[in-house]
């Protein structure tokens, strides 16, 4: 018997849907929050002059 698939109903188990939806969401949030933290750590004058004229 598989931990992801139920051979009797020939469908994936219910918790696998939640798992495989949660993995991309958690990865997206981790990358987004990491980027936000890096932006906040930049010096203040670097943020204001980041757009080229």
PyMOL Python script that loads the backbone (N, CA, C, O; Angstrom):
from pymol import cmd

cmd.read_pdbstr("""\
ATOM      1  N   UNK A   1       0.832  -1.181   0.000  1.00  0.00           N
ATOM      2  CA  UNK A   1       0.000   0.000   0.000  1.00  0.00           C
ATOM      3  C   UNK A   1       0.880   1.250   0.000  1.00  0.00           C
ATOM      4  O   UNK A   1       1.883   1.321   0.710  1.00  0.00           O
ATOM      5  N   UNK A   2       0.488   2.220  -0.802  1.00  0.00           N
ATOM      6  CA  UNK A   2       1.226   3.457  -0.930  1.00  0.00           C
ATOM      7  C   UNK A   2       0.731   4.485   0.095  1.00  0.00           C
ATOM      8  O   UNK A   2      -0.420   4.443   0.530  1.00  0.00           O
ATOM      9  N   UNK A   3       1.616   5.396   0.464  1.00  0.00           N
ATOM     10  CA  UNK A   3       1.200   6.443   1.400  1.00  0.00           C
ATOM     11  C   UNK A   3       0.535   7.609   0.672  1.00  0.00           C
ATOM     12  O   UNK A   3      -0.064   8.468   1.318  1.00  0.00           O
ATOM     13  N   UNK A   4       0.628   7.661  -0.680  1.00  0.00           N
ATOM     14  CA  UNK A   4       0.021   8.730  -1.464  1.00  0.00           C
ATOM     15  C   UNK A   4      -1.234   8.297  -2.207  1.00  0.00           C
ATOM     16  O   UNK A   4      -2.038   9.144  -2.597  1.00  0.00           O
ATOM     17  N   UNK A   5      -1.418   7.006  -2.410  1.00  0.00           N
ATOM     18  CA  UNK A   5      -2.456   6.509  -3.321  1.00  0.00           C
ATOM     19  C   UNK A   5      -3.236   5.370  -2.671  1.00  0.00           C
ATOM     20  O   UNK A   5      -2.662   4.487  -2.035  1.00  0.00           O
ATOM     21  N   UNK A   6      -4.539   5.409  -2.840  1.00  0.00           N
ATOM     22  CA  UNK A   6      -5.403   4.345  -2.318  1.00  0.00           C
ATOM     23  C   UNK A   6      -5.783   3.426  -3.479  1.00  0.00           C
ATOM     24  O   UNK A   6      -6.544   3.837  -4.354  1.00  0.00           O
ATOM     25  N   UNK A   7      -5.277   2.204  -3.510  1.00  0.00           N
ATOM     26  CA  UNK A   7      -5.559   1.324  -4.649  1.00  0.00           C
ATOM     27  C   UNK A   7      -7.021   0.872  -4.730  1.00  0.00           C
ATOM     28  O   UNK A   7      -7.489   0.504  -5.808  1.00  0.00           O
ATOM     29  N   UNK A   8      -7.735   0.895  -3.627  1.00  0.00           N
ATOM     30  CA  UNK A   8      -9.136   0.462  -3.655  1.00  0.00           C
ATOM     31  C   UNK A   8     -10.019   1.480  -4.353  1.00  0.00           C
ATOM     32  O   UNK A   8     -10.862   1.108  -5.171  1.00  0.00           O
ATOM     33  N   UNK A   9      -9.842   2.756  -4.046  1.00  0.00           N
ATOM     34  CA  UNK A   9     -10.655   3.784  -4.691  1.00  0.00           C
ATOM     35  C   UNK A   9     -10.009   4.319  -5.959  1.00  0.00           C
ATOM     36  O   UNK A   9     -10.631   5.074  -6.706  1.00  0.00           O
ATOM     37  N   UNK A  10      -8.754   3.926  -6.203  1.00  0.00           N
ATOM     38  CA  UNK A  10      -7.981   4.357  -7.367  1.00  0.00           C
ATOM     39  C   UNK A  10      -7.878   5.880  -7.454  1.00  0.00           C
ATOM     40  O   UNK A  10      -7.976   6.469  -8.530  1.00  0.00           O
ATOM     41  N   UNK A  11      -7.677   6.497  -6.289  1.00  0.00           N
ATOM     42  CA  UNK A  11      -7.511   7.944  -6.189  1.00  0.00           C
ATOM     43  C   UNK A  11      -6.402   8.246  -5.191  1.00  0.00           C
ATOM     44  O   UNK A  11      -6.100   7.423  -4.327  1.00  0.00           O
ATOM     45  N   UNK A  12      -5.795   9.422  -5.307  1.00  0.00           N
ATOM     46  CA  UNK A  12      -4.839   9.830  -4.274  1.00  0.00           C
ATOM     47  C   UNK A  12      -5.565  10.059  -2.946  1.00  0.00           C
ATOM     48  O   UNK A  12      -6.751  10.387  -2.919  1.00  0.00           O
ATOM     49  N   UNK A  13      -4.841   9.884  -1.868  1.00  0.00           N
ATOM     50  CA  UNK A  13      -5.426  10.131  -0.559  1.00  0.00           C
ATOM     51  C   UNK A  13      -5.687  11.627  -0.382  1.00  0.00           C
ATOM     52  O   UNK A  13      -5.032  12.449  -1.022  1.00  0.00           O
ATOM     53  N   UNK A  14      -6.636  11.983   0.481  1.00  0.00           N
ATOM     54  CA  UNK A  14      -7.076  13.372   0.631  1.00  0.00           C
ATOM     55  C   UNK A  14      -5.951  14.282   1.097  1.00  0.00           C
ATOM     56  O   UNK A  14      -5.861  15.421   0.638  1.00  0.00           O
ATOM     57  N   UNK A  15      -5.093  13.817   1.993  1.00  0.00           N
ATOM     58  CA  UNK A  15      -4.049  14.691   2.520  1.00  0.00           C
ATOM     59  C   UNK A  15      -2.978  15.021   1.495  1.00  0.00           C
ATOM     60  O   UNK A  15      -2.245  15.996   1.664  1.00  0.00           O
ATOM     61  N   UNK A  16      -2.872  14.221   0.425  1.00  0.00           N
ATOM     62  CA  UNK A  16      -1.866  14.529  -0.588  1.00  0.00           C
ATOM     63  C   UNK A  16      -2.241  15.767  -1.393  1.00  0.00           C
ATOM     64  O   UNK A  16      -1.358  16.494  -1.849  1.00  0.00           O
ATOM     65  N   UNK A  17      -3.534  16.018  -1.575  1.00  0.00           N
ATOM     66  CA  UNK A  17      -3.951  17.248  -2.251  1.00  0.00           C
ATOM     67  C   UNK A  17      -3.488  18.462  -1.446  1.00  0.00           C
ATOM     68  O   UNK A  17      -2.941  19.418  -1.996  1.00  0.00           O
ATOM     69  N   UNK A  18      -3.714  18.405  -0.150  1.00  0.00           N
ATOM     70  CA  UNK A  18      -3.316  19.518   0.722  1.00  0.00           C
ATOM     71  C   UNK A  18      -1.801  19.700   0.694  1.00  0.00           C
ATOM     72  O   UNK A  18      -1.311  20.826   0.610  1.00  0.00           O
ATOM     73  N   UNK A  19      -1.068  18.605   0.763  1.00  0.00           N
ATOM     74  CA  UNK A  19       0.389  18.673   0.764  1.00  0.00           C
ATOM     75  C   UNK A  19       0.929  19.310  -0.506  1.00  0.00           C
ATOM     76  O   UNK A  19       1.766  20.211  -0.441  1.00  0.00           O
ATOM     77  N   UNK A  20       0.459  18.851  -1.659  1.00  0.00           N
ATOM     78  CA  UNK A  20       1.012  19.331  -2.920  1.00  0.00           C
ATOM     79  C   UNK A  20       0.497  20.709  -3.314  1.00  0.00           C
ATOM     80  O   UNK A  20       1.042  21.323  -4.232  1.00  0.00           O
ATOM     81  N   UNK A  21      -0.525  21.205  -2.654  1.00  0.00           N
ATOM     82  CA  UNK A  21      -0.933  22.603  -2.816  1.00  0.00           C
ATOM     83  C   UNK A  21      -0.134  23.480  -1.856  1.00  0.00           C
ATOM     84  O   UNK A  21       0.226  24.605  -2.202  1.00  0.00           O
ATOM     85  N   UNK A  22       0.143  22.983  -0.669  1.00  0.00           N
ATOM     86  CA  UNK A  22       0.846  23.775   0.338  1.00  0.00           C
ATOM     87  C   UNK A  22       2.326  23.967  -0.003  1.00  0.00           C
ATOM     88  O   UNK A  22       2.888  25.009   0.336  1.00  0.00           O
ATOM     89  N   UNK A  23       2.961  23.025  -0.645  1.00  0.00           N
ATOM     90  CA  UNK A  23       4.392  23.138  -0.951  1.00  0.00           C
ATOM     91  C   UNK A  23       4.695  24.378  -1.808  1.00  0.00           C
ATOM     92  O   UNK A  23       5.580  25.145  -1.429  1.00  0.00           O
ATOM     93  N   UNK A  24       4.016  24.620  -2.936  1.00  0.00           N
ATOM     94  CA  UNK A  24       4.327  25.822  -3.712  1.00  0.00           C
ATOM     95  C   UNK A  24       3.979  27.116  -2.977  1.00  0.00           C
ATOM     96  O   UNK A  24       4.673  28.122  -3.126  1.00  0.00           O
ATOM     97  N   UNK A  25       2.908  27.093  -2.185  1.00  0.00           N
ATOM     98  CA  UNK A  25       2.528  28.290  -1.433  1.00  0.00           C
ATOM     99  C   UNK A  25       3.606  28.634  -0.409  1.00  0.00           C
ATOM    100  O   UNK A  25       3.980  29.799  -0.273  1.00  0.00           O
ATOM    101  N   UNK A  26       4.100  27.648   0.299  1.00  0.00           N
ATOM    102  CA  UNK A  26       5.144  27.881   1.300  1.00  0.00           C
ATOM    103  C   UNK A  26       6.438  28.352   0.626  1.00  0.00           C
ATOM    104  O   UNK A  26       7.109  29.247   1.140  1.00  0.00           O
ATOM    105  N   UNK A  27       6.788  27.765  -0.502  1.00  0.00           N
ATOM    106  CA  UNK A  27       7.989  28.202  -1.221  1.00  0.00           C
ATOM    107  C   UNK A  27       7.854  29.644  -1.699  1.00  0.00           C
ATOM    108  O   UNK A  27       8.800  30.422  -1.582  1.00  0.00           O
ATOM    109  N   UNK A  28       6.694  30.010  -2.234  1.00  0.00           N
ATOM    110  CA  UNK A  28       6.466  31.379  -2.681  1.00  0.00           C
ATOM    111  C   UNK A  28       6.583  32.350  -1.516  1.00  0.00           C
ATOM    112  O   UNK A  28       7.240  33.384  -1.639  1.00  0.00           O
ATOM    113  N   UNK A  29       5.955  32.034  -0.389  1.00  0.00           N
ATOM    114  CA  UNK A  29       6.023  32.919   0.775  1.00  0.00           C
ATOM    115  C   UNK A  29       7.450  33.040   1.301  1.00  0.00           C
ATOM    116  O   UNK A  29       7.870  34.127   1.696  1.00  0.00           O
ATOM    117  N   UNK A  30       8.188  31.958   1.311  1.00  0.00           N
ATOM    118  CA  UNK A  30       9.563  32.004   1.794  1.00  0.00           C
ATOM    119  C   UNK A  30      10.425  32.904   0.913  1.00  0.00           C
ATOM    120  O   UNK A  30      11.206  33.704   1.428  1.00  0.00           O
ATOM    121  N   UNK A  31      10.294  32.784  -0.402  1.00  0.00           N
ATOM    122  CA  UNK A  31      11.071  33.628  -1.309  1.00  0.00           C
ATOM    123  C   UNK A  31      10.644  35.086  -1.189  1.00  0.00           C
ATOM    124  O   UNK A  31      11.489  35.981  -1.177  1.00  0.00           O
ATOM    125  N   UNK A  32       9.342  35.328  -1.099  1.00  0.00           N
ATOM    126  CA  UNK A  32       8.834  36.697  -0.981  1.00  0.00           C
ATOM    127  C   UNK A  32       9.311  37.355   0.313  1.00  0.00           C
ATOM    128  O   UNK A  32       9.785  38.491   0.296  1.00  0.00           O
ATOM    129  N   UNK A  33       9.187  36.653   1.417  1.00  0.00           N
ATOM    130  CA  UNK A  33       9.595  37.227   2.699  1.00  0.00           C
ATOM    131  C   UNK A  33      11.102  37.422   2.774  1.00  0.00           C
ATOM    132  O   UNK A  33      11.567  38.379   3.394  1.00  0.00           O
ATOM    133  N   UNK A  34      11.870  36.537   2.156  1.00  0.00           N
ATOM    134  CA  UNK A  34      13.323  36.704   2.101  1.00  0.00           C
ATOM    135  C   UNK A  34      13.672  37.969   1.326  1.00  0.00           C
ATOM    136  O   UNK A  34      14.540  38.731   1.751  1.00  0.00           O
ATOM    137  N   UNK A  35      13.017  38.199   0.210  1.00  0.00           N
ATOM    138  CA  UNK A  35      13.258  39.396  -0.576  1.00  0.00           C
ATOM    139  C   UNK A  35      12.883  40.661   0.178  1.00  0.00           C
ATOM    140  O   UNK A  35      13.599  41.660   0.111  1.00  0.00           O
ATOM    141  N   UNK A  36      11.766  40.626   0.896  1.00  0.00           N
ATOM    142  CA  UNK A  36      11.354  41.786   1.678  1.00  0.00           C
ATOM    143  C   UNK A  36      12.366  42.101   2.776  1.00  0.00           C
ATOM    144  O   UNK A  36      12.645  43.269   3.048  1.00  0.00           O
ATOM    145  N   UNK A  37      12.912  41.068   3.403  1.00  0.00           N
ATOM    146  CA  UNK A  37      13.910  41.280   4.449  1.00  0.00           C
ATOM    147  C   UNK A  37      15.193  41.874   3.866  1.00  0.00           C
ATOM    148  O   UNK A  37      15.815  42.738   4.484  1.00  0.00           O
ATOM    149  N   UNK A  38      15.591  41.407   2.668  1.00  0.00           N
ATOM    150  CA  UNK A  38      16.792  41.949   2.035  1.00  0.00           C
ATOM    151  C   UNK A  38      16.602  43.421   1.666  1.00  0.00           C
ATOM    152  O   UNK A  38      17.537  44.210   1.798  1.00  0.00           O
ATOM    153  N   UNK A  39      15.415  43.800   1.209  1.00  0.00           N
ATOM    154  CA  UNK A  39      15.138  45.194   0.861  1.00  0.00           C
ATOM    155  C   UNK A  39      15.208  46.071   2.103  1.00  0.00           C
ATOM    156  O   UNK A  39      15.740  47.179   2.045  1.00  0.00           O
ATOM    157  N   UNK A  40      14.687  45.601   3.208  1.00  0.00           N
ATOM    158  CA  UNK A  40      14.707  46.395   4.433  1.00  0.00           C
ATOM    159  C   UNK A  40      16.127  46.557   4.977  1.00  0.00           C
ATOM    160  O   UNK A  40      16.399  47.516   5.698  1.00  0.00           O
ATOM    161  N   UNK A  41      17.023  45.648   4.649  1.00  0.00           N
ATOM    162  CA  UNK A  41      18.391  45.734   5.149  1.00  0.00           C
ATOM    163  C   UNK A  41      19.262  46.682   4.318  1.00  0.00           C
ATOM    164  O   UNK A  41      20.363  47.033   4.740  1.00  0.00           O
ATOM    165  N   UNK A  42      18.777  47.102   3.134  1.00  0.00           N
ATOM    166  CA  UNK A  42      19.538  48.036   2.312  1.00  0.00           C
ATOM    167  C   UNK A  42      19.612  49.398   2.994  1.00  0.00           C
ATOM    168  O   UNK A  42      18.694  49.774   3.723  1.00  0.00           O
ATOM    169  N   UNK A  43      20.697  50.144   2.766  1.00  0.00           N
ATOM    170  CA  UNK A  43      20.747  51.509   3.297  1.00  0.00           C
ATOM    171  C   UNK A  43      19.635  52.367   2.677  1.00  0.00           C
ATOM    172  O   UNK A  43      19.211  52.119   1.549  1.00  0.00           O
ATOM    173  N   UNK A  44      19.172  53.364   3.415  1.00  0.00           N
ATOM    174  CA  UNK A  44      18.020  54.157   2.993  1.00  0.00           C
ATOM    175  C   UNK A  44      18.281  54.913   1.689  1.00  0.00           C
ATOM    176  O   UNK A  44      17.384  54.996   0.851  1.00  0.00           O
ATOM    177  N   UNK A  45      19.483  55.466   1.492  1.00  0.00           N
ATOM    178  CA  UNK A  45      19.755  56.227   0.280  1.00  0.00           C
ATOM    179  C   UNK A  45      19.833  55.330  -0.961  1.00  0.00           C
ATOM    180  O   UNK A  45      19.590  55.801  -2.071  1.00  0.00           O
ATOM    181  N   UNK A  46      20.163  54.067  -0.793  1.00  0.00           N
ATOM    182  CA  UNK A  46      20.214  53.142  -1.919  1.00  0.00           C
ATOM    183  C   UNK A  46      18.812  52.864  -2.443  1.00  0.00           C
ATOM    184  O   UNK A  46      18.621  52.707  -3.649  1.00  0.00           O
ATOM    185  N   UNK A  47      17.840  52.803  -1.558  1.00  0.00           N
ATOM    186  CA  UNK A  47      16.458  52.557  -1.977  1.00  0.00           C
ATOM    187  C   UNK A  47      15.926  53.720  -2.801  1.00  0.00           C
ATOM    188  O   UNK A  47      15.226  53.496  -3.789  1.00  0.00           O
ATOM    189  N   UNK A  48      16.238  54.963  -2.422  1.00  0.00           N
ATOM    190  CA  UNK A  48      15.711  56.140  -3.108  1.00  0.00           C
ATOM    191  C   UNK A  48      16.338  56.320  -4.484  1.00  0.00           C
ATOM    192  O   UNK A  48      15.680  56.827  -5.392  1.00  0.00           O
ATOM    193  N   UNK A  49      17.592  55.919  -4.661  1.00  0.00           N
ATOM    194  CA  UNK A  49      18.297  56.135  -5.912  1.00  0.00           C
ATOM    195  C   UNK A  49      18.353  54.878  -6.777  1.00  0.00           C
ATOM    196  O   UNK A  49      19.216  54.779  -7.649  1.00  0.00           O
ATOM    197  N   UNK A  50      17.473  53.934  -6.563  1.00  0.00           N
ATOM    198  CA  UNK A  50      17.545  52.687  -7.307  1.00  0.00           C
ATOM    199  C   UNK A  50      16.971  52.821  -8.720  1.00  0.00           C
ATOM    200  O   UNK A  50      17.235  51.969  -9.568  1.00  0.00           O
ATOM    201  N   UNK A  51      16.181  53.885  -8.992  1.00  0.00           N
ATOM    202  CA  UNK A  51      15.604  54.069 -10.322  1.00  0.00           C
ATOM    203  C   UNK A  51      16.551  54.977 -11.122  1.00  0.00           C
ATOM    204  O   UNK A  51      16.921  56.064 -10.680  1.00  0.00           O
ATOM    205  N   UNK A  52      16.928  54.492 -12.312  1.00  0.00           N
ATOM    206  CA  UNK A  52      17.814  55.273 -13.160  1.00  0.00           C
ATOM    207  C   UNK A  52      17.019  56.377 -13.871  1.00  0.00           C
ATOM    208  O   UNK A  52      15.879  56.172 -14.287  1.00  0.00           O
ATOM    209  N   UNK A  53      17.637  57.526 -13.997  1.00  0.00           N
ATOM    210  CA  UNK A  53      16.943  58.649 -14.661  1.00  0.00           C
ATOM    211  C   UNK A  53      17.352  58.747 -16.108  1.00  0.00           C
ATOM    212  O   UNK A  53      16.876  59.626 -16.826  1.00  0.00           O
TER     213      UNK A  53
END
""", "prot")
cmd.dss("prot")
cmd.show_as("cartoon", "prot")
cmd.util.cbc("prot")
cmd.orient("prot")
